[in-house]
Amino acid sequence: MSDAQKEALKKLIKEQQEGAVQWLKYWQEFSAFDTWQFWFHVVMFVSPLIVLYFAMDWKRALQLGFYGFNVHMWFAYIDDFGATQALWTYPYKMIPFISHSVGLDASLVPVSFMLVYQWTIKHKKNYYLYTLLLSLFLSFILKPIFVMHKLFKFNAWVNYFHLFLSYIVILVLSKVITDIFLYLQKNAEKKGTKVGTKRKGPVLK
């Protein structure tokens, strides 16, 4: 590592540390426990998890959980990218050390997609149609409500349509990856059954 690179990296780390301190001070003054916005984020985090506990088909817990975790991860990646690039901002947060909204990324959005996914499986409905409708609701109804109440703020060229496109990416990736792993699991189970059948010897009486 050259001296120039060390100096550049040192500068970036210092700016990052200063930014973290400033965000913490901002949170303590404007977004801490004494604001209704903080408790709104807490409710947004806790409530969907309670609903999921009672509404989830626990026989499909692994499949639904794996799918929901996919939704959570992809949404968190996109939300974190937008926040760190200053494309958008959450003026109020539950946790000051995270750039995105924990309530949305880890609870409300994943749980909403999980329940729709579960419903489409149970009733044999088109997954892409109904998750697309959910994405329309989240992008063009829920997010404008957030903007109206200063819970979400656009900073640059992005708009609601770009958010909608990100939801499409999330719903496709999450479904495709889940389907791939389900296929691999079923394929392995079939091979295991065949191997077990072949190994069975004659039954001695």
N, C-alpha and C positions, 0 to 999 in steps of 0.2 A: 504494500500500500504506500503510495507516494505521499509526500508531505502535503501536497495540494489536496489530495483526496481526504487525508486525515482532517485537514482544516475545514473542508466543506462538510464532512460528516459531523464534525464537532459542532459546527454552526447549526446544522439541521437539528441535531439532538437538543441543543440549547433552546432553539425556537420551539421545538416540540414540548419540552418541559415547561417553558414559559406559557405556552398555549394551554397546557393542562391545568396549570395553576390558575390562569385567568378564567377558564371554564368553571373550575371549582368555586372561585369567588363569585362568579355570575350566578351559579346555581344556589349558593348559600343566600344570596341577596334577593333573587327573583323567583326561584323555583324549588325552594326547600319545603319542609314539612308544614309551614304555615300558609301555604297556598292551596287553593282548591284544585289547581292544575296537577299538583303532585299527587293528590289523592285520587284524582281522575285516572292518572296513569296506573296507580296501584290497583284500582277497581278494574281497569281494562286488562291488567295482567292476571288478576286472581279469578275474576268472574268466568271467563271462557274455560279455564281449567276445571272449575267446579262443574260447569255444564258438561264438559267432556267426560268427566268421571261418571256422571249418571247416564249420559247419552251414548257412550261408546260401546260398540259390540266387542266385548272382551275376548270373544272367541277368535277375533281377527286382530288382537292387540298388537302383535308383532308386525303384521302387514301395515296396519293403520299408523302405528308408531313410526315405522321406517319411512312411510310416505310423508307423514307430518314433519319428521325431522328434515327430510329433503326440502320441503316447503320452507321451513324455518331457516335452513342454511342458505338457500339461494336468495331468499328475501333479505336476510341479514347482510349477505355479501353486497347485493345491489343497494340496499339502504345505506350501508356503511360507506360504499363508494360515493354515493351522491352527497352524503353529509360531509365526508372528508374532503371532497372536491368543491365544497361550498355551492353545490347545485341547489341544495335545499337544506333547511335547518329545522330542528325541533326546539323552539324557544323554551319549552318546559320539558323536564326529564325526571324519571324516577331515580335513575342512577347517573350522576354527573360525569363519571369516568368513561361512559360509552357514548359514542357520537350519534347513534340512532335511538329509536324508541324501543325499549325492551318490551313494553306492553303489546305493541303491534307485532314486532318481529318474533317474539318468543311465545306469544299466547294468542292474541285475537286472530291474526291472519292464518297461522298454521292450524288452529282449531277449526276455524271456519271452513278451510279447505278440506280438513280431515272429515268433518261431518258431512259435507257435500259428497266427498268421495265415497264415504260409507253408504250414503243414501243411494248413490248411483249403482253401487254393487248390489245392495239389497233389493232394489226395485228394477234392476237391469235396465238402467237409463244410460243415455249417452253422457259419458264423463265430460267430454270436451265442451259440449253445449252448456251444461249446468255450471261448470267452473268458469266458463266464459261469462256467463251471466253474473256470477259472483264477482268476477274481476271488474265488470262494468260498474257494479254497485260500489266496490271499494274505491275505484278510481274516480268516478264521476259523481258520487253521492257522499260517501264517507269522507274522502279527502277534502272536498270543498267545505264540508261542515267543520273539519279541523282547521282549515284556513280561515273560515269565518270567525272562529273562536280563538284565533292566534295560536293554535296548537301545532301548526305546520306552516312553513313559509318557503316559497320559491325564491331563489336568489339569482338565477341566471336564465338561460334560454329554455329550460325544461318546462313542460306543462302537464296537464292531466293525461293527455294522450300518450305521452312518453311513459307515464306511470302505468297506464293500461298495457302498453307493449311489454313492460317489464313483468307484469303479472302473467301475460301470455307465455313468456319465456319460462317463468317459474312453474306454471301448471303443466306445460309440456315436458320439461326436464324431470320434474318430480314423478310424473306418471310413467315416463319411459324408463327411468332408472329403476323404479319399483317393479315394473313389469319384467325388466331384464333379470333382476334378482329372484323374482318369483319363478321365472322360467328356469333359471339355473338350479333353484331349490327343487322344483318338481322333477327336473331331469336327473338330478343326483339321487332323489328318492326312488325313481324308477330303476336306475342302474343298481342301487343298493338292494332293491327288492329282487331283481333278476339274479344278482350275485348270491343272495341269500337262498334263493330257490335252487340254484345249481349246486350249492354246497351241501344241501340236505342229503343225507345218505339214506339207505334203506331202513325202514322201521323194524326193529327187532322185537319179536313177541316172546 
